[in-house]
Amino acid sequence: MNFEEELTKGNFAIPECVSCKKIIWPPAEFCNVCYNETCLKTGQFTGKIIEYSKQNEEYFCMVEFLDSFRLMAKINDKPQIGQIVKITKCGILNGNYFFQII
């Protein structure tokens, strides 16, 4: 299972070390702590908005997941700092990752 293959299918999965259970971000096939392989952890992950900005009537948020990693995501409604969100849509568009949250 490959992170980008899953993202292309619209599935969000997080690489986790099979040995030490560390979340690996940015995604990689090997752990940067113990050098063992990673597997993709799936599920409904929730995150917390830590900051946001508005550009051309669209909101973009920095979201922290599992107290471990952050990613930039788009949200339709005006966000609030500290708001708990989940990824509703993701993929790769024009070679770039995209994430939509609610």
C-alpha positions in Angstrom: 0.0 0.0 0.0 1.4 3.4 -1.0 0.4 6.8 0.4 0.1 8.5 -3.0 -1.8 5.5 -4.6 -4.4 5.8 -1.8 -4.6 9.6 -2.0 -5.2 9.2 -5.8 -8.2 7.0 -5.0 -9.5 9.7 -2.5 -8.5 7.8 0.6 -6.5 9.4 3.4 -4.2 7.1 5.3 -1.4 7.9 7.7 2.0 6.0 7.5 2.8 4.4 10.9 5.9 2.4 11.8 5.1 -1.3 12.2 7.6 -1.6 15.0 7.7 1.6 17.2 4.2 2.9 16.1 5.5 6.4 15.3 3.4 8.4 12.8 5.6 9.2 9.9 5.1 12.6 8.2 5.9 13.5 5.6 4.8 10.1 4.3 7.6 7.5 3.9 7.9 3.8 3.5 10.5 3.5 6.3 10.5 4.9 9.9 12.9 7.8 10.5 13.4 6.6 14.1 13.9 2.8 14.0 14.2 2.4 10.2 11.6 -0.4 10.1 8.8 -0.4 7.4 5.7 1.6 7.7 2.1 0.6 7.0 -0.8 2.8 6.2 -3.2 3.4 9.1 -6.8 4.2 7.9 -9.8 5.6 9.7 -11.7 8.8 10.3 -8.9 11.1 11.7 -9.9 14.3 13.4 -7.7 17.3 13.7 -7.7 20.7 15.2 -7.5 24.0 13.3 -4.5 25.9 14.6 -4.6 28.8 12.1 -6.4 29.9 8.9 -6.4 32.5 6.2 -8.8 33.7 3.5 -8.0 34.1 -0.1 -10.6 35.0 -2.8 -13.5 34.1 -0.7 -12.0 30.7 0.2 -10.7 29.6 3.6 -7.5 27.6 4.1 -6.6 26.1 7.4 -3.5 24.6 9.1 -4.8 21.5 10.8 -2.9 19.4 13.4 -3.7 15.7 13.5 -2.9 13.3 16.3 -0.7 15.9 18.0 1.9 14.8 15.5 1.7 16.4 12.0 0.1 19.3 10.2 -1.4 19.8 6.8 -3.0 22.6 4.9 -6.7 22.0 4.0 -9.6 23.9 2.4 -12.8 24.5 4.3 -16.1 26.0 3.0 -17.4 27.8 6.1 -15.5 30.4 8.2 -13.3 28.3 10.5 -12.5 28.9 14.2 -9.2 28.4 15.9 -9.4 25.1 17.9 -12.3 23.8 15.8 -12.2 20.0 15.5 -12.5 18.9 11.8 -12.1 15.8 9.7 -11.0 15.2 6.1 -14.0 14.8 3.8 -12.2 14.8 0.4 -8.6 14.4 -0.6 -6.5 13.6 -3.7 -3.9 14.7 -6.1 -4.7 17.5 -8.6 -2.1 18.8 -11.1 0.6 17.0 -9.1 -0.3 18.6 -5.8 -2.0 17.1 -2.8 -5.3 18.6 -1.7 -7.4 18.1 1.4 -11.0 19.3 2.1 -12.3 19.4 5.7 -15.5 20.0 7.5 
